């Protein structure tokens, strides 16, 4: 199995490697990953309500006074 995983990774294009690494790290960090992998795909359509909620959330984030990690580190003297 390990060889098959390594072969699949070796066939990924460079831009896909970061996503694959994040996925693998999430799998090893989470004790619930087997249930996530076994879960059925969500085939519910993404409706207008959800799109509106997403737009509202993005608008809120754009208006919020957020700091980047770098800004926060500077402010805290780290």
Secondary structure, DSSP 4 states (H G I P E B T S, - for coil): -HHHHHHHHHTS-HHHHHHHHHHHHHHHH-TTHHHHHHSPP------HHHHHHHHHHHHHHHHS----HHHHHHHHT-
